Each structure stands twice: as structure tokens, then as C-alpha cells.
Amino acid sequence: MGARRKAAASLSSQIHSDLLQKIQRGEIGPEDRLVDIGIAREIGVSRMPVREALLRLANDGYVVGTTRGFVLPTLDRRDVADIFEVRRLIEPRAAANAARDMSDADHDLLRQAVANAEDAVRAHDAGGLALANVRFRQIWIGALANRRLAETISRFADQAQVVRAGTLYQPDTQQIVIQGLRRQYDAYVTRDSMAAHDAMSDFLTSAERAFFSELHRP
């Protein structure tokens, strides 16, 4: 790969990372439209690296393409409920496998993610909590030896994103998340597969309950 091509790939990766963090922090909302030409003009780069970054986000499930740019995915109540059902079927078992497969380095990364989540809650920073939650999820999924399983779970990024955006600004939900992350962390560090299974199952149940309770909040 030539120097120019490497530079273009690096620029595209940086744009992808910047946009992803904005999405995860809630700085890009359902009404926003991401257009490659407009973003390129705003940050002073050519259109191609922006286009590549948006296509990567689409491939990962964070945005969907339209005739006029990219937007966040729209999931209705049925979509969210259906995906929660799928996640409950596979993620607890996957968490059990992750507890078995994790390295000491993974444990250190999880510890930092939990600490970041706790700091965010103390600072009343819902966006920071969302990022820490995303990081924690990326670490345990990345530890899975079964790459097809990891790729399958990663496809639920759109649903996890919608749930976080709809609930993490509530203080009571923030405490549920912190408790859930701590419980999962303890299971991973002790390499207790059964505890990891149960912690993930309860975490998903709490997340689903919080999401649908918020929909009914006056």
C-alpha cells in the first residue's frame, strides 16, 4: 500500500471513529442526516474518506443509507422486543464463553471501562456512560474465540444504541447499568461462566424493562 493510500485509510478511520463517538454519545440524533459532501466540506477533506467512513458505519449497523445520505436506524417497539428476544437466547451463553476465553489484559480493560462508567455517573454524564458501556461490550465480545458468534452479536449494535439513547439519561437506569457492569466484571475476572451467563441474562432483562418502562413514562 502506497503512502498516499495509507494516509487516506488513516483519515477514513479517524472520521469513522469521530462519527461513531458522536453517535454513541447521542450528539447525532434520529433527525440528523449524514451527507458525505456536507461532512467533507465541514471538516475540510475530500468526499471519499468520509464516504468510506459512512459505509463502515452502515456495515456495522450504526446508520442506514437513504437516497439523501445516512441516518440512524429506526426501530419500532416490535423490532426492539424481537431483538431483545434474540439477544437473550445467545448473549448469556456468549458471556459464559467470554468468561472462559478472556485474558488478564482483557480484565484490565474491563476494569477501566467500569471505572469510566462510574466516573460518568458521578459527573451526570450520560454520554460518557454510554461510551463506557459500549467499550465494556466491545471488550467481552472481542474476547470470544468463536468469531462467528462475536460477529452475530455485534450486528445488534443498532438495537443496543436505540436502548441506550432511550434510557441512560435516567438516574435510576444509570444505577442499574453500573450494578450490571460490576456484576459482569466480577464474573469475568473470576472466570465463572455460570455467573457470567446469569449476570448477562439479568442485565438484558433489566435493560428491556427499563426501555419499555420509559416508553410508558408520562
N, C-alpha and C positions, 0 to 999 in steps of 0.2 A: 504494500500500500504506500503510495507516494505521500510526501509531506503535506501537499495540499489536501489530499483526500482524508488524511488523518486529522487535519485541522477541522475539516468540515464535519467529520464524525464526532469530534470532541465538542464542537459548537452545538450540534444537534442534541447530544447527550445533555449538555448544560441547559439548553432550552427545555428539553423534556423534564429534567429534574426541577427546574423553576416552576413550570406549569403544574407539575404533579403536586408540588408542595402547596401551591395556591389552591388547588382543588381540595387537597386533604385538610387544609386549614379553613376551608369554607370561603375563601376570598373570591372564588369563581362559583357562581350560583346557577340555578336552573334556567334563569332568564338570560344568562350571558351566552354570547355566540363567539366562538373562537375561529377567526378567519386568518389564514396564513399570511395573506398580504398585509392585513392590518397589524398583526403582531410583528411581522418583519419590519414594517415601517416604524413602529413604536420603539423597537429596541435597536434599530439601525443595522439590520443584517439583511442578507438576501432571503428570498422566499423559500428556497429548497430546504435548508436545515430546519426551518420552522415546520414545513410540511412533513418532513420525516419525523419530527418530534410528535406532531399531532397524530400521525399514523401509528406510531408506537403506543401512544395513549389509547387509541381506539382498539388496537390489537389486545391491549391489556384489560380492556373493558371499562376504562375510566371515562371515555367520551364515545359518542356515536356520530358518524358522518351524516350530513344532510346536504341538500343542494346549495345551501348557503353557509358552509362552514361546519364546525363541530360544536356539539352541545353535550351537556351532561346527560346520562341516560335517564329516562323517565320510567319509573316502575310504579305500578299501581298496587293497591293493597294485596291483590291476589298474587302478583309477582313476588312481592316481599314474603308473603306467607309460604308460597311454594318453595322459594329458595331456602328459607329457614328450615323447611322440612328436609330438603336435600342435605343441608349442612349438618343437621342433627344426625343424619344417617351416617355421614362419613367423617366429620371432623373430630368427634370424640375418639374414634379408632385411630385416626391420623395422629392426634395428640399423644395417644398411648405409644405409637411408634416413634414419635419425635422424642419422647422421654427416654426411650431406649437408644436412639441414634445420636443424641446431642453430644457435642464435645464440651470440654471445660471452657473453651473460648466462647462457645455459644452461650453458656451460662453467664459469663461475664457480660456479654452483650445484652442478655435479657435483664440482668440486674440493673444495667444502666438505663434501659428502657423503662423499667418500673420506677426508678428514681426520677427520671424525666417526667413521667406521668404524675407522680406525687408532687413534684415541684409545680407543674402546670395547674393542678387543682388548688394548691395553696395560693397561686397567683391569679386564680379565677380566669385562667387562660384555656378556654375550650378548644381553641385551635391547636395549642401546644399539646393538650391531652390527646387530641385526635392523631397528631403526628406520632406521639409516643405509642399510642395504641396500634397504629399502622406498623411502626417499627417492630414492636413485640410480635405481631402477627407474621411479619416477613421473616423474622429470625427463626421461629419454630417451624414455619413451613419450609424455609430454606434448609433446615436440618434433616428433613425427611430423606431417607435413602431411596425411596420409591419416587422417582422423578415424575412419573405419570400422575401419581396421586397429588404431588405438590402442584403440578400444572392445573389439575382439575380444580383444586381448592382455590387457586389463585384466580380462576375465572369468576369467582363470586365477588370480585373487587367492587363491582358496581353496586351490588346489594349492600355490602358492608359499608360502603361510602354513604349511601342513602340513609342507612340506620344511624350511623354516627352523626350525620348532619342534622337528623331529626331529634336526637336525644341528648347529645353530650353537653349542651348548654344548660341542662337541668342539674342543679347541685346534687339531688338525690341519685340521679343516674351516674354522675361522676363518682360517687362513693361506691356504687355497685361495680363500676368498671375497675376502680382501684382494688377493691377486695377480690374481684375476679382475677386480675393480673397477678396479685400476690399469691393467690391460691395456686394458679397455674405455675408460677415461678417455683414455688416450693416443691411441687410435684416433679417438675423437670430437673431441678437440682438434685433431688434425692433419687432420680431415675425410677420413680414409682409410676409405672404405666397405668395401673388401675386408678390411682389418684388423678393422673393427668386426664384420663378418659372421663372420670366423673366431674372434674373441675370444668372441662370444656363443655360437657353436656349441660351443666348448671349455668354456665356463662351464657350459652346460646339461649337457654330458656329465659334467663333474666333479660337479655337483650331484646328478645322478641316481645316479652311482656312490656318492657319499657317503651318500645316503639309504638305498639298499638294502644297503650295507655295514653301516650302523648297525642295520638290522633283523636282521642275522645276528650282531651282536656278542653274545657270551655275557653 
